[in-house]
Amino acid sequence: MVKDGILHFPNAEVFENHMFGLQEYKVIGETFNSLASVTGDFQSANLRLSEDLDSNIAEFQDTPLLAMLDQDGMVVIEDYFISLDFENKLAGVSTDETLVSLLRTKEFSNQA
């Protein structure tokens, strides 16, 4: 399911099965723009990648992970909002939906 532009997986097992190609997970609901769909278009007015970010994302180019993350690098598994910051090689995780805007902008802290 897609909610607020983020792909939501009901649990870790469904996420892992989709990640490893064992089970298809159909995207239903809102439109979903994956990180994989935008990283190939470096000339996009909405996406400017630094060299570090480009290099770090390139490591995952041949994996299904980028297709599962939204354009901000987020995914939801069960009740966990997960945001990957490829540029700084960090991850922010929270169960508090009110912190999603901070996770999107990579403002990670102990509170998120």
N, C-alpha and C positions, 0 to 999 in steps of 0.2 A: 504494500500500500504506500502511496505517496501522500504526505501531509505537510503543508507549508514548504513544498519543494524538496523535502527530505525523504529518502527511501526508508521505510520502517519495516524491520523484520520482527516477527512475533517472538522469536527466541534465538539463542545462539546456534542451535542445531540447524534451523532453517537457513540462517546466514552462512554457516560453514558448508552446508550441502550445496548451496548456490555458488559459493566462492570456489569450491573444488569441482564444480560441474556435475555434481551427483543428482541435483534436482533443480528444475527451473523454478524461478520465482517471478511470477507475472507482475508487472508494474501496472497497478490500477489506481484510479483516482486522478489527481491533478497531473499536469505535465511535469515530467522529470527531466532535468538537464544534468547529466552526469559530468563529473570532472573530465572523464575521457572525451566527452563530446566537445569540450571547450579547449582542452590543452593543445589540440592540433591546430587551432586557429590563433596563432600568436599575434596576428595583425588586428584581432578584434578590438574594437574601441572599449569594450567592457573588460578586457583581460590583458593585462601586461604582466609578463612573468620576468622576475629577475633571473640572472644567470644561475644563482644557487638554487632557486626554486625549480627552474627548468631542469637542471641537472638531477636534483633529488626526485622529481616526478618521473623523469626518464627511466629511473631504476625500476619503476613499477609499470612501465608502458605495456609490457606484454603479459600483464596479470589482469584478472577480472576486478581487482580492487578499485581501480579508477572508474570503472563503469558502475560501481555500487555507491560511490560517494557523490554527493551533489556538487555543484560547481564551487561551493565553499569548502569542500573537503569533509562534509558531514554525512553521518549515517546514524540511524537509531536501531539499536538491538534491544528488544524487550523494552525496559524503561530507561535505558542508558543512551544519552545523547553523546555521540563521540565525534570529535572534531580533530582532524589531522592537520598539523602545521608542517608541511613538507619543507618549507624554507628553514625553519629552526629545528626540525626533527623532533617535534613535540606532539603530544596528544592531550587533549582536554576531554574529560569525561564527567558527566553530571547526570543526576536523575531529576534535577530541578528544571522544569521547562521554562521558567522565567529567566534562566541564564543562557538560553539559546542565542540571543543576540550577542552576548559576550563571546560565546564559543565560535560563532560565525566570524567575528573579527579577530579571533585568536588572542583574546585578552584572558589568558589563563591565570588562575590564582588558586589558592587553597579553597576558596569559596565556590569555585566552579566545579 
